[in-house]
């Protein structure tokens, strides 16, 4: 299915957010996620379905000071 990942078109095969993150190589990474502008907490990623055309934002924390 075609989604937008951080503003860029991306093709994914999984339908659930947790599986899409694994597919994209974020497995085990500490990241924040939002679907269509709404924050999705880690505990509900497995219950969050993605659909054709959804906008997924994946944000990793930055180090520094």
Phi and psi restraints in degrees (value plus and minus 20) as a CYANA .aco file:
   2 UNK   PHI    -113.7   -73.7
   2 UNK   PSI     104.3   144.3
   3 UNK   PHI    -149.7  -109.7
   3 UNK   PSI     153.8   193.8
   4 UNK   PHI    -125.9   -85.9
   4 UNK   PSI     103.1   143.1
   5 UNK   PHI    -132.0   -92.0
   5 UNK   PSI      92.3   132.3
   6 UNK   PHI      31.1    71.1
   6 UNK   PSI      20.4    60.4
   7 UNK   PHI      66.3   106.3
   7 UNK   PSI     -19.2    20.8
   8 UNK   PHI    -140.1  -100.1
   8 UNK   PSI     122.3   162.3
   9 UNK   PHI     -80.3   -40.3
   9 UNK   PSI     119.7   159.7
  10 UNK   PHI    -167.1  -127.1
  10 UNK   PSI     121.7   161.7
  11 UNK   PHI    -123.3   -83.3
  11 UNK   PSI     105.7   145.7
  12 UNK   PHI    -150.4  -110.4
  12 UNK   PSI     134.8   174.8
  13 UNK   PHI    -123.4   -83.4
  13 UNK   PSI     -45.9    -5.9
  14 UNK   PHI     -94.9   -54.9
  14 UNK   PSI     138.2   178.2
  15 UNK   PHI    -131.5   -91.5
  15 UNK   PSI     -38.7     1.3
  16 UNK   PHI    -121.2   -81.2
  16 UNK   PSI     128.1   168.1
  17 UNK   PHI     -78.5   -38.5
  17 UNK   PSI     -64.3   -24.3
  18 UNK   PHI     -81.0   -41.0
  18 UNK   PSI     -58.9   -18.9
  19 UNK   PHI     -91.3   -51.3
  19 UNK   PSI     -57.3   -17.3
  20 UNK   PHI     -83.6   -43.6
  20 UNK   PSI     -61.9   -21.9
  21 UNK   PHI     -81.0   -41.0
  21 UNK   PSI     -62.0   -22.0
  22 UNK   PHI     -81.3   -41.3
  22 UNK   PSI     -67.0   -27.0
  23 UNK   PHI     -79.5   -39.5
  23 UNK   PSI     -55.3   -15.3
  24 UNK   PHI    -106.8   -66.8
  24 UNK   PSI     -19.8    20.2
  25 UNK   PHI      71.2   111.2
  25 UNK   PSI      -4.5    35.5
  26 UNK   PHI    -116.3   -76.3
  26 UNK   PSI      -8.9    31.1
  27 UNK   PHI     -78.2   -38.2
  27 UNK   PSI     103.8   143.8
  28 UNK   PHI      61.9   101.9
  28 UNK   PSI     -29.0    11.0
  29 UNK   PHI     -95.9   -55.9
  29 UNK   PSI     125.6   165.6
  30 UNK   PHI    -107.9   -67.9
  30 UNK   PSI      81.0   121.0
  31 UNK   PHI    -153.9  -113.9
  31 UNK   PSI     138.0   178.0
  32 UNK   PHI    -120.2   -80.2
  32 UNK   PSI     125.1   165.1
  33 UNK   PHI    -149.7  -109.7
  33 UNK   PSI     127.5   167.5
  34 UNK   PHI    -161.0  -121.0
  34 UNK   PSI     120.1   160.1
  35 UNK   PHI    -139.1   -99.1
  35 UNK   PSI     102.5   142.5
  36 UNK   PHI      32.5    72.5
  36 UNK   PSI      18.2    58.2
  37 UNK   PHI      66.4   106.4
  37 UNK   PSI     -22.5    17.5
  38 UNK   PHI    -127.3   -87.3
  38 UNK   PSI     107.0   147.0
  39 UNK   PHI     -79.4   -39.4
  39 UNK   PSI     117.2   157.2
  40 UNK   PHI    -140.0  -100.0
  40 UNK   PSI      88.9   128.9
  41 UNK   PHI     -85.7   -45.7
  41 UNK   PSI     130.9   170.9
  42 UNK   PHI     -69.3   -29.3
  42 UNK   PSI     -65.6   -25.6
  43 UNK   PHI     -81.9   -41.9
  43 UNK   PSI     -39.9     0.1
  44 UNK   PHI    -127.9   -87.9
  44 UNK   PSI     -13.3    26.7
  45 UNK   PHI     -81.9   -41.9
  45 UNK   PSI     -54.9   -14.9
  46 UNK   PHI     -89.4   -49.4
  46 UNK   PSI     -39.2     0.8
  47 UNK   PHI    -123.6   -83.6
  47 UNK   PSI     -16.8    23.2
  48 UNK   PHI    -118.0   -78.0
  48 UNK   PSI      92.4   132.4
  49 UNK   PHI    -106.1   -66.1
  49 UNK   PSI     118.8   158.8
  50 UNK   PHI    -123.0   -83.0
  50 UNK   PSI     130.1   170.1
  51 UNK   PHI    -149.4  -109.4
  51 UNK   PSI     138.6   178.6
  52 UNK   PHI     -66.6   -26.6
  52 UNK   PSI     107.4   147.4
  53 UNK   PHI      67.7   107.7
  53 UNK   PSI     -23.7    16.3
  54 UNK   PHI     -82.8   -42.8
  54 UNK   PSI     131.8   171.8
  55 UNK   PHI    -124.2   -84.2
  55 UNK   PSI      97.0   137.0
  56 UNK   PHI    -129.1   -89.1
  56 UNK   PSI     108.9   148.9
  57 UNK   PHI    -133.6   -93.6
  57 UNK   PSI     109.7   149.7
  58 UNK   PHI    -143.5  -103.5
  58 UNK   PSI      99.2   139.2
  59 UNK   PHI    -143.8  -103.8
  59 UNK   PSI     104.2   144.2
  60 UNK   PHI    -114.3   -74.3
  60 UNK   PSI     122.3   162.3
  61 UNK   PHI     -84.4   -44.4
  61 UNK   PSI     128.4   168.4
  62 UNK   PHI    -120.7   -80.7
  62 UNK   PSI     122.7   162.7
  63 UNK   PHI    -113.8   -73.8
  63 UNK   PSI     134.3   174.3
  64 UNK   PHI     114.9   154.9
  64 UNK   PSI    -194.2  -154.2
